[in-house]
Amino acid sequence: MSIEEVLAAARVGLDRLTPEELFAEQRAGAVVVDTRTPAHRVEQGEFPGALVIDRTVLEWRLDPTCPFRIPEATGPDLRVVVVCRHGYSSSLAAASLRAVGLHRATDLEGGVQAWLAAGFPVHRGPVREVT
C-alpha cells in the first residue's frame, strides 16, 4: 500500500476535529497531545494546554494498561486529540491509539496550521514534555 492508502485507512472511523471543535473539546476535558518536533513547535508556537509526547513513545505513555503510562491515561474512554504540524502524522497516531484501546482518540484536521489559520492562540512559553 502507498502512504496515501495507509493514511486513508487510518482515518476510517476517526471523527477528526476542526479547530473550533477541538477548542470546545479541550475546554470539556479532552487531553490534547502534541507530537510535533521541537523545531516545528518553535516555528509555529506551543499548543496551549497540550502535553508534548514524542511520537516514538506515544502508545506507551497513553495506553492505560501499560506500566509506563502517564497519570492522564486513566482508561479506554479517555478523549485524546493528537495534533501535528499539518494533520497527517496525527491521523496515523490517533489510529494507533485506537488500536491499543483508546476508542475515542482522534486528531485535528489540518493540524496546528489549521488552528493558527482559524485564529486560535499559541504561546512561546514552557510546555509539559512527557519523556
N, C-alpha and C positions, 0 to 999 in steps of 0.2 A: 504494500500500500504506500501511496505517497503521503507526505506530511499533511497535505490538504485533506486527504481521506481520513487520516488518523484524527485530525482536528475536528472534522465533521462528525465522526463517530463519538468523540469525546463530548461534543456539545449536545448530543441527543439526551434529552431529559433534563438538561440544565435550564433553570429559569433565570437566565442571565439578566442582570440588573442594569438599568440606566443609572446615571449619576444621581438623579432625583430619588429613585427608589433606594439606592444604596444609602443616601443621606438619611432617609426615613428609617431604614432598617438598622443602621448603626445607632441611631437615637433610641431604637426599641431594644437594643442589646445585642445585635449581631456582632460577632468577632470579625474584624477586618484584618487580613493578613497580607502584608506587602512583601512580595518576593523579588522586587527589582534589585538590580546590582547597586552597590554603593555609588557608582558613577552616575547611574540614572536617577538615583534619589537626590544627588547633589544638583544635577541638571534640572530636574522637574520640581524638586521640593519634597519634603516629607509629608506623607499622607496623615492627616490628623487622626489621632486615636488608634492607628494601626499598630499591630505587632509586626516587627520585621523578622521574618523567618527565612533563612536561606533555603532555597528550593531543594538542596541535597538532603535536608533533614526534616522537611515539611511533614511527611506522613508520621514519622516517629514522634514528633512533638504534638501532633493533634489527634492521633489515634487514642481514644480514651482507654483502651486496653493495654497500651504499651507502657512499660516501666519508665520510659524516657519522655513521657508526655509532660506538657506544661500544665499548670493549675487550671487554666481556662478550658482544657479538654475534659469537660465534665460528663459527656455521654453522647450517644449517637444522634440525639436530637439537636445538638448544638448547631446554630446557624453560623456558618463560616463563609465569608466572602473573600475570595482571593483577588488581589489586584496586581497587575504588572504594568509595564510601560504602554502597551497597545491593546491588550486584551486577547492575546494568542496563547502564550505560555500559561496564563492564569486559567484558561479553559482546560488545558491538559492537567494542571494541578488540581482543579476542582473535581475533575473526573477521577483522578487518583484518590482523592479524599473520599469520594463516594464509594470507591472500591474497597476502602478499609472501614466502611460502615457509617461514615458521616453523610447520611442520605439527604441532608438539607444543604450541603456545600454547593456553592456556585461561584460566579465571578462577575466582574464589572465589564460590561460590554464596552469596548473601545479603550479600556484601561485608564490609567491616570491621565493620559492625553485627553480623553473624553471628559473626565472630571474637571480638568482645567478649562476646557472649551465651554463647559456648562457654567463656568463662573464660580465654582466651588473653591474653597481655600486650600492651600498647602502651607507649610511653615518651614523654617530653616533651623529650628531648634533640635535638641536631642530627641532620640526615639528610644523605645524599648526594643532592643535587639535580643532575640532568643537564639542561643547557640546550641 
